[in-house]
Amino acid sequence: MKNIDFFGLHTQFFLDHGFEIHQNYMLFQKSFPIGNQVIFVHHHEDSRGTCLEYNFGIRIHQVEELIHEFLPTLSGFSERSITLVQSQDKISKNVPRSFIIHGEEELTDMLRRGEEFLLSDGIPWLDKMIDPLNLEIAFFERKSNFFKSHNFVYNAFRATALSKLFNPKDYPYLRQLFLEHIQEKQMTPFTIASFLKFLDYLNKLD
């Protein structure tokens, strides 16, 4: 089933629900006043069959523009970086990490199940997260998991920016928590200095 265009099979569904197509990045995107909602559609083959996965992202423009003033960034990345990405099994406990398709005869039914999940859980989650306070709370609740992530530094910058901008009562705690972990992880002097400079900037925001 390697030649099946899963991205293309979903195109009309996403157009019907207000999303734009970004074929180059294999994603569907919908804008809201302060950011973008994003859904990635991926598939790969393994011993189980064809694995179809949906990942959901929220971008808050103010947060992404701010953190990339203090982090080394590849050209053009700051314009399309995502503040938080969640896999489908983190959105709903009723779906697996991947939908498994064993043959083309299962394709229509699996696409139907996928779109039902998008309507019942995926898109409503995105609609909830356009409120940056809800996004900040999601970061706050997941903070322990961020320490294990290879994107730990980006998560530290994003979590502290979100809390300072949208839920300041969490800021002193998260600022200290991430600072301690950055120092404990023995990050490079450049990373530590960048985070300290970033915190100094946030501290001065009214």
N, C-alpha and C positions, 0 to 999 in steps of 0.2 A: 504493500500500500504506500510505498515511498513516494509515488508520483501524484498522490491525491493532494489537491490544493485546499487544505483545511481553512486557510485564511480567506480564500476566495469564496468558499462555501458559506461563510458567515457574513459576507459583505452586505447583503440586503437586510439581514436582521439588524445589523448595527446601524445602517443608514436609517432604517425605520425608527430607531430609538435615539436619533439625534447625534450619532457619532460620525466623525470624519475618518476617511481612510488614509493611513500613512504607510503605504506599501513598502517604502524603502526601509522602514524600521520595524515592519511587521506588527503594527499596532493600530488600534482604533482609539480616537481621541475626541473628547467633548470639552469645550471650554466653559468655564464659569467665571464670574467677575474677578476673582483673585488667583485663578490658577487653571489647571487642566485635570480632567479625569482621563485615565488611560487603561485600556485593556489589551494585554498581550495574548496572542494565540500561538502556542507552540506545539509541535509534535515531534516525536522521535521514535525510533524502533529499538526494541530490546527483546529479550527472550520471551516476554509475556505477550508481545504483539505490538501494535501501534499505540503509543501513549499520547493522549491529547490533554493538554494542560492550559488553564487560564490563570493569568496573573493580573492583579489589579493594582493600579498605581494612582497616587494623588500627588500633584505638584502644586505647591504654594509659591507663586512667583517671588514674593518678598523674601521668603526664607532662602530659596535657591540663589537669588541674586546676592543676598547678604553673605552667605557662607563662602561663596566662591571668590569673594574679595579677600579671603584669608587663607584659602586652600589652593594648592597648585592644581590647575585645571587645563585639560586639553582644549584646544581651540574649538569653539562651538558647543562644548559639552554643557556649559552652564545654562544654555538656552533650552536644552531638552532633558536635563537631569530631573529625577523624580524624588520627591521628598520621602514617600513611604511606598513600598511595594509589598503586597501580601499574596501568598499563594492561595489557591482555591480552598485547600483544606484548612487554612487559617480563617477563611471567611465563614465556612460552614462545616460543622462536624458531621454532616450528613453526606459529604462527598469525599472521595479518596484524594490522595495527592495527584493522581493521574486517572483519567478515564481510559480504560484499556479496550481496544477494538481488535478482535481476533480475525476479522475478515470483512470484505466489502459488504457482505450481507447484513452486518451489524451497523454499518455506517449511518444510515438514516435514523435508526433508533438512538444511536449515541449522540448524534447532532441534536436531536430533539431533547434528550436528557440534558445536554450541555446548555441549550438555550433556556430550558425550564429553570435550571440552576441560576443562570445569569439574571433571569427575571425575578426569581424568588429571593435570591441572596446577594449575588454579585453586584448588580446595578444599584439595589437599595443600599448596600454598604458604601459604594462610591458616593451616593447622594448624601448619606450621613456624614461622610468625611469632608464634604466641601465646607463644613463648619470647622475652622481651624482649631477651635476649642476641643472638638471631638478627636481631631487628629493629634493634638497635644496629649490628650488623655491616653490615646492608643500608644503613643511613644512612652508615656510614663508607666503604663502597665507592662510594657514589654522590655523595660530597661535592663533587667537581668539577662535577657537573651542577647542584647546588643553587645555585651562584653565578650561573647563567643564569636561574633561575626567578623569576617574579614573587612567589612565596611565599618568597623567600630568607630574610627575617627570621624567619618562622615555622619554616623549616627549621633555621636557626641555633639557635633556642631549643630545638627538639625534639632535635636531634642532641646538643647539649651536655647536656641533661637526661638523655637516654637513657644517654649514656656515664658521667655521674657516678653515676647510680642503679644501672646494671646492668653496666657494664664500665669501671671507674674508670681502668684503664691507658690507655685512649684519651682520657680527659678532658683532660689538660694540652695535648695536641696539638690536639684539636678546639677547645678554648677559645681558644687563641691564633690558630688558623687563621681561625675565624669572626670573631673580634674584628678581626683585620687587614683582612678583606674588608669588614666593616661600615664600618670607617673609610675604606677605599679607595673604597668606593661613595658616599662623602659622604652618608650617611644623615642624617636630621634629627637635631638635637641631642637631641630627645626619645627617638628610637629608640636612639641610642648610649647615652644615660643609662640607659634601661630595660635594655639588655643588660648594661651594667656593673653595675647594681644586681642583676640576675639572677645574673651570675657571682659577685658577692660573696656572694650567698645560697648558691649551690652550693658555693663554696669552704669555707663554714663547716659543710657537712654532713659528718657522720662516716661 
